[in-house]
Amino acid sequence: MINQPNYSVADRLMRYVQIDSTSNPDAIQFPSTEKQLNVSRLLVEELRGMGVEDVSLNPEGYVIAQIPATVQGKVPVICFCSHVDTAPDCSGTDVKPILHTHYTGADIHLPDDAEQVIRLADYPYLHQHIGKSIITASGKTLLGADDKSGIAIIMDTIAYLMQHPAIPHGKIVVLFTPDEETGRGTERLLVLELGADVAYTLDGGELGSYEEETFNADEVLITVEGVMAHPGYAKGKMVNAVTVAAQLVDTIAKELPKPEQTEHREGFVHPHTMEGNAEKITIRYLIRDFALEGLHQFEKTIQSIAKESALAYPAARITCTVKEQYRNMKPIIDQHPEILQNTKAAYQRAGVEMNIQPVRGGTDGSRLSYMGLPCTNIFTGMQAIHSKHEWIGVSDMERAVDVLIELVQVWAGG
Ligand SMILES: [Zn+2]
């Protein structure tokens, strides 16, 4: 067992969240916002301050640090990864973090907005934190624990390892990416240059959660082109794209599962945008399933409904195109059984019960896994993310630090 670190994780989180690093899904440049790099630059400085020599912010906006091994011989290189941006869904400007020590279970009225109250009844997981410390924002912004808690956990771990060189571990790579929330976090990353064998994102929720499976994801784009005519003289001529598209959407909604009806391991089909006019309509669907076969089945059904619609309206032009988004990393992770074995051992040694959950979404890990770096996701404790109610328990973050300190030793065979 490790001797208890003198955790710096809560202090770090409180500092990092005060730096505005919201990303922008509409921007073309990368990183999508320049201000994200204010966090990145600080992290480079802090890592140098810990004595990490090989650390830089590369021109693409990634912080990459290499911590040398403390053991001889060939040991797998582990990469720890978090994202510096916060979600554009909620303001991340002037975040004022509040540390609530000895949370009693009473309602937490956030001081900057009387409407914002965090209640035990709404967040049952708060029960686990009664008598302990939690961190919230002040009512006007999100907190940014997603994913600055992950950053704080990694930084605390590295600080501890640098101060305790007797702890046996292989080479460790630290990676802080911009733009995870815009889905572009790995866009400019040269994975091979990291030289890592296995990676972990610190971007999960409840204590003990461990994620090695995400959705498979595609987008289906349907376009309906109608036939225009003067509405006063349209009889027998006009084919209205709005009418055709409405029927199409309705039929698909009746045949295939929707997000609002599904949970756990069920997939869904989600029309998220429909725009245009009587002449032309475009409809965008998100298609999600844990099994690739299920994903393809959904797409086949949509295509056959579109075909039927084309038969019913021969003068209209209906096209249906599928675009790949990301893939479930589980088949890749399963090729490396030692990942689950070693991670399980580290949780156990840190006294944390492991709870394996599929992610009903994507992570940077799914992309990294398909880029050749198998990557699973470890908890940080973050809750109610992307909202003004976002909160995190300090003890959850500290347990995550314990897990990482054990993890590097397990991988080194120690
Ligand atoms: Zn995140």
Residues whose N, C-alpha, C, O or C-beta is under 5 A from the ligand:
A	BS01	ZN	D146 D147 D203
